[in-house]
Amino acid sequence: MVLKVINLGLPKSGTTTLNRALSQAGYHVADHRLKEREQDRPGKRRVFVGSLLYKGLYEVGDPMAYMQDYDAVSEISFIHGKFSIWPQFDFAMIKALQDLYPEARFIATRRDAESHSKSIMAWNNLGTTRLPASTVPGLPIGYGKTADQQMRWIDGHYEALAHWFRDDSRYLELDIASPDAQAQVGRHLNRDLPWWGKANVNKKAQDS
C-alpha cells in the first residue's frame, strides 16, 4: 500500500478518534502499536509505530518501509521504558514523508491546550511522571510537570507545524472539537467519513 494519511498530532489530541474514523472509511491504519506483530518473547513484546518509522528511515531511507500493509498512520509517538520517540517533531522525518509520498495528506489533530493538558495529566502517569522524566522534543528532562509548561509545549508544536507546512495544501490542522471536524477531514482526504465521534474518552479528565 501507499501512504495516504499521517497524523502529526500529540497524544491525547484525538488520535484514537481519527484512527476509528479512518478505519471505518476503509483505510488500513497503524496506530501507536502493531499488536498483531507482537510476540510473547523478549524483544518482541512491543512493536511501536514510531520505532518502525525510524527503522525504515535509517535502514532503507523510507519511513514506511516496514509498514507496507498500512496506508494511514494515526498516533506515532510513544514513551516506553528508556525509549522516548516523537517523529511528529522530527522535520527530517516529515520531509522524507513529503518527498516520498507527494500525494499523502498530513493532519495534526489538536485540542484546546488547557483541556489537552488536563487529559494528559489524567492519562495514567503520562503527565505526572513519564513526560517530565523523559527526553521529549521541547520538554527536556524535568519539564512538563505543570499545566502551564505542557500548554507552552503543546502550542509550540502546532505553531512549528503551521510554519513548516505554510502554503502547503497537503496539511490540515484539525480542532477535534470543531462541529465540522468530520467534514473538514472528508474534504481534506476527498473521501466521505461514515463515522465521527469520541473514542478513548478520558473520564478522569472529564470529571475533573
matplotlib code that plots the C-alpha trace (Angstrom):
import matplotlib.pyplot as plt

x = [0.0, 1.0, 0.8, -2.2, -2.7, -0.4, -1.3, 1.2, -0.9, 0.2, -1.0, -4.5, -5.3, -7.9, -5.6, -7.9, -10.9, -9.1, -7.9, -11.5, -12.8, -10.2, -10.6, -14.4, -13.7, -11.7, -8.1, -5.7, -4.4, -1.3, -1.9, 0.7, 1.4, 1.1, -0.3, -0.7, 3.0, 3.9, 5.2, 5.4, 9.2, 11.9, 12.5, 9.2, 6.6, 6.1, 6.1, 5.6, 4.7, 7.3, 10.1, 9.2, 9.2, 12.7, 13.8, 12.5, 14.1, 17.6, 17.8, 16.1, 15.5, 11.7, 9.9, 7.1, 9.3, 8.3, 4.6, 3.7, 0.4, -0.9, -1.9, -2.7, -0.9, -2.7, -0.5, 3.2, 4.9, 5.5, 7.3, 8.1, 11.0, 14.1, 12.6, 11.0, 10.1, 8.4, 8.5, 6.0, 8.7, 11.3, 11.3, 13.8, 11.3, 8.4, 10.4, 11.2, 7.5, 6.6, 9.2, 8.5, 4.7, 3.7, 0.0, -0.1, -2.2, -0.9, -3.3, -2.5, -5.3, -5.5, -7.5, -7.6, -4.3, -5.9, -8.2, -5.4, -3.1, -5.9, -6.3, -2.5, -2.4, -5.3, -4.0, -2.2, 1.2, 1.8, 1.8, 2.8, 5.8, 6.6, 6.8, 8.9, 11.2, 11.9, 13.8, 11.0, 11.4, 10.7, 10.5, 13.9, 14.0, 12.4, 9.9, 6.3, 5.3, 2.7, -0.2, 1.5, 4.6, 2.6, 0.4, 3.5, 4.9, 1.5, 1.1, 4.7, 4.4, 1.4, 3.0, 6.1, 4.0, 2.0, 5.3, 6.7, 3.6, 2.8, 1.2, 1.1, -2.4, -1.5, -1.7, -4.7, -4.6, -7.8, -9.6, -11.0, -13.9, -14.9, -18.6, -17.5, -14.4, -15.8, -16.5, -13.0, -11.3, -13.6, -12.8, -9.1, -8.9, -11.6, -13.4, -16.6, -16.2, -19.1, -18.3, -17.2, -17.4, -15.3, -13.1, -10.8, -12.5, -10.6, -13.3, -10.9, -10.2, -14.0, -14.8, -12.1]
y = [0.0, 3.6, 6.1, 8.3, 9.9, 10.6, 12.3, 14.6, 15.4, 14.8, 12.0, 12.7, 15.1, 12.9, 10.3, 7.4, 9.2, 9.8, 6.2, 4.9, 7.4, 6.5, 2.7, 3.0, 4.9, 2.0, 2.9, 0.4, 2.4, 1.9, 3.4, 3.6, -0.2, -3.0, -5.6, -8.2, -8.3, -8.7, -11.9, -13.0, -13.2, -10.8, -8.0, -8.9, -7.9, -4.3, -3.1, 0.6, 2.6, 5.3, 2.7, 1.3, 4.8, 5.4, 1.8, 2.4, 5.9, 5.0, 1.4, 1.8, 5.6, 5.1, 5.6, 3.4, 0.5, -1.8, -0.8, -1.6, -3.1, 0.3, 3.4, 5.6, 6.3, 7.8, 8.0, 7.9, 8.9, 6.8, 6.6, 3.1, 2.2, 4.0, 5.0, 8.3, 8.6, 11.6, 11.5, 14.3, 16.8, 15.5, 17.6, 15.4, 12.6, 14.8, 15.9, 12.3, 11.5, 14.6, 13.8, 10.0, 10.3, 13.5, 12.5, 11.8, 14.1, 15.3, 16.0, 17.4, 16.6, 19.3, 20.3, 23.5, 23.4, 23.6, 20.7, 18.8, 19.2, 18.2, 15.0, 14.3, 14.8, 12.3, 9.6, 7.0, 8.6, 10.4, 13.9, 13.3, 11.0, 10.0, 13.4, 15.1, 12.0, 11.6, 13.5, 14.9, 17.4, 20.8, 19.3, 18.4, 16.2, 17.9, 19.9, 19.2, 18.8, 21.6, 22.5, 25.8, 24.0, 21.5, 24.1, 26.0, 22.8, 21.9, 25.3, 25.4, 22.1, 23.2, 26.6, 24.9, 22.6, 25.6, 27.3, 24.2, 23.5, 27.1, 27.3, 23.5, 22.3, 18.7, 19.8, 20.2, 21.4, 19.8, 21.0, 17.7, 19.5, 21.6, 21.0, 20.4, 18.3, 15.3, 17.5, 19.1, 15.7, 14.4, 17.4, 17.2, 13.5, 13.7, 10.8, 10.5, 9.5, 7.3, 7.8, 10.6, 10.9, 10.5, 7.4, 6.5, 9.2, 10.1, 10.0, 11.3, 14.5, 14.9, 14.6, 17.0]
z = [0.0, -0.5, 2.4, 2.1, 5.6, 8.5, 11.8, 13.4, 16.4, 20.0, 22.3, 23.8, 20.9, 19.3, 17.7, 18.6, 17.2, 13.9, 13.9, 14.2, 11.6, 9.1, 9.7, 9.1, 5.9, 4.6, 5.4, 6.9, 10.0, 12.0, 15.4, 18.2, 18.5, 15.9, 18.3, 15.6, 15.1, 18.8, 20.2, 23.8, 24.0, 24.9, 22.4, 20.5, 23.1, 21.9, 18.3, 18.1, 15.0, 15.9, 16.1, 12.7, 11.1, 12.3, 11.4, 7.8, 7.6, 8.7, 7.3, 4.0, 3.5, 3.6, 6.9, 5.7, 4.5, 7.4, 7.3, 3.8, 4.9, 6.0, 4.1, 7.2, 10.4, 13.4, 16.6, 16.1, 19.4, 22.5, 25.8, 27.0, 29.3, 28.2, 24.8, 24.1, 20.4, 18.8, 15.0, 14.7, 16.0, 13.5, 10.4, 8.6, 9.1, 7.9, 4.8, 3.9, 4.0, 2.0, -0.7, -0.9, -0.7, -2.6, -2.6, 1.1, 3.3, 6.7, 9.6, 13.0, 15.5, 18.1, 21.1, 23.2, 25.1, 28.6, 28.0, 26.3, 29.2, 31.6, 29.6, 29.6, 33.4, 33.9, 31.5, 33.6, 34.6, 31.3, 32.6, 36.2, 35.6, 32.0, 30.3, 32.9, 33.3, 29.6, 27.0, 24.8, 22.0, 23.5, 27.0, 28.4, 31.4, 34.4, 32.4, 31.6, 35.3, 35.2, 33.1, 32.1, 30.9, 29.0, 27.3, 26.2, 24.7, 23.0, 21.4, 20.3, 18.5, 16.4, 15.7, 14.4, 12.1, 10.8, 9.9, 8.3, 6.2, 5.3, 1.9, 1.6, 0.9, 2.0, 5.6, 7.9, 11.5, 12.9, 16.0, 17.1, 18.9, 15.9, 14.9, 11.3, 12.1, 10.2, 7.1, 7.3, 7.2, 4.5, 2.3, 3.0, 2.1, -0.7, 1.0, 2.9, 6.6, 7.7, 11.4, 13.7, 17.4, 20.6, 21.1, 24.0, 26.2, 29.4, 32.1, 34.7, 32.7, 32.1, 35.7, 36.9]

ax = plt.figure().add_subplot(projection="3d")
ax.plot(x, y, z, "-o")
ax.set_aspect("equal")
plt.show()
